[in-house]
Structures are given as C-alpha cells and as structure tokens.
C-alpha cells in the first residue's frame, strides 16, 4: 500500500510528464507534456504496462532495499 511507482520525464531540468501508480495515469505539466499524457493515457497497452511496473519492479525489490537501509 505504501509503495508508489513514479516515472518522470524531464527536458532542460523541467518535468513535463509524470506517471504515478497512485494516480494510475500520466499527468502533463507543460503544453507538450499535456499532449503526451493525453496520447499515452488513451493507449491501454501503455497504461497497463506502467501499472504493472509497480508489481514487477517495486514489490520484488522492496525487501532488498528495506534490509539494506536497516
């Protein structure tokens, strides 16, 4: 529950698009980012792939990371 997968896209140190597993879709922060987010949110294969990244990456590695921190 407490794990969140975030993938951000930057150009010139400015974040223009972000996917957050807690929101479940892409969000755009610039004009270009809003267009990208709209296109990516309309493609079910892209969204399902990003939603699966939380289980594929985060949940498999959280115990390793947690043990290293402690």
The 8 nearest C-alpha neighbors of each residue, nearest first, counted from 0:
[[1, 2, 3, 21, 58, 20, 53, 4],
 [0, 2, 3, 21, 4, 58, 57, 61],
 [3, 1, 0, 4, 57, 53, 58, 61],
 [2, 4, 20, 21, 5, 1, 19, 53],
 [3, 5, 20, 53, 19, 2, 6, 57],
 [6, 4, 19, 18, 3, 7, 20, 17],
 [5, 7, 18, 17, 19, 4, 8, 16],
 [8, 6, 17, 16, 18, 5, 9, 14],
 [7, 9, 16, 14, 15, 17, 6, 10],
 [10, 8, 14, 13, 15, 12, 7, 11],
 [9, 11, 13, 12, 14, 8, 15, 16],
 [10, 12, 13, 9, 14, 15, 8, 29],
 [13, 11, 10, 9, 14, 15, 8, 7],
 [14, 12, 9, 10, 11, 15, 8, 29],
 [15, 13, 9, 8, 16, 10, 12, 7],
 [14, 16, 32, 28, 29, 27, 9, 8],
 [17, 15, 27, 32, 8, 26, 7, 28],
 [18, 16, 7, 26, 25, 6, 8, 19],
 [19, 17, 25, 6, 5, 24, 26, 7],
 [20, 18, 5, 22, 21, 4, 23, 17],
 [19, 21, 23, 4, 22, 3, 50, 5],
 [20, 22, 19, 23, 3, 4, 24, 5],
 [23, 21, 19, 20, 24, 18, 25, 26],
 [24, 22, 20, 21, 19, 50, 18, 25],
 [25, 23, 22, 18, 40, 19, 26, 46],
 [24, 26, 18, 36, 17, 40, 27, 16],
 [25, 27, 17, 36, 16, 18, 24, 28],
 [26, 28, 33, 32, 16, 36, 15, 29],
 [27, 29, 15, 32, 16, 33, 26, 14],
 [30, 28, 32, 15, 31, 27, 33, 16],
 [29, 31, 33, 32, 34, 28, 27, 15],
 [30, 32, 34, 29, 33, 35, 15, 27],
 [31, 33, 27, 15, 29, 16, 35, 34],
 [32, 34, 27, 36, 30, 35, 31, 29],
 [35, 33, 37, 31, 32, 36, 38, 30],
 [36, 34, 32, 38, 33, 37, 39, 31],
 [35, 37, 25, 33, 39, 38, 34, 27],
 [38, 36, 40, 34, 35, 39, 33, 41],
 [37, 39, 35, 41, 36, 40, 34, 42],
 [38, 40, 36, 42, 41, 37, 35, 45],
 [41, 39, 37, 42, 38, 36, 24, 25],
 [40, 42, 38, 39, 43, 37, 46, 36],
 [41, 43, 39, 40, 44, 45, 46, 38],
 [44, 42, 46, 45, 47, 41, 40, 39],
 [43, 45, 47, 46, 42, 48, 49, 39],
 [46, 44, 48, 43, 47, 42, 49, 39],
 [47, 45, 43, 49, 48, 44, 50, 40],
 [46, 48, 50, 44, 49, 45, 43, 51],
 [49, 47, 45, 51, 46, 50, 44, 52],
 [48, 50, 52, 46, 51, 47, 45, 53],
 [49, 51, 47, 52, 48, 46, 20, 53],
 [50, 52, 48, 49, 53, 54, 55, 47],
 [53, 51, 55, 49, 54, 50, 56, 48],
 [54, 52, 57, 4, 51, 56, 55, 50],
 [53, 55, 58, 52, 51, 56, 57, 59],
 [56, 54, 52, 53, 51, 57, 59, 58],
 [55, 57, 52, 53, 59, 54, 58, 60],
 [58, 56, 53, 60, 59, 61, 54, 55],
 [57, 59, 54, 61, 60, 56, 53, 55],
 [60, 58, 57, 56, 61, 55, 54, 62],
 [61, 59, 57, 63, 58, 62, 64, 56],
 [60, 62, 64, 58, 63, 57, 65, 59],
 [61, 63, 65, 64, 60, 66, 59, 58],
 [64, 62, 66, 60, 61, 65, 67, 59],
 [63, 65, 61, 67, 62, 66, 68, 60],
 [64, 66, 62, 68, 67, 63, 61, 69],
 [67, 65, 63, 69, 68, 64, 62, 61],
 [68, 66, 64, 65, 69, 63, 62, 61],
 [69, 67, 65, 66, 64, 63, 62, 61],
 [68, 66, 67, 65, 64, 63, 62, 61]]
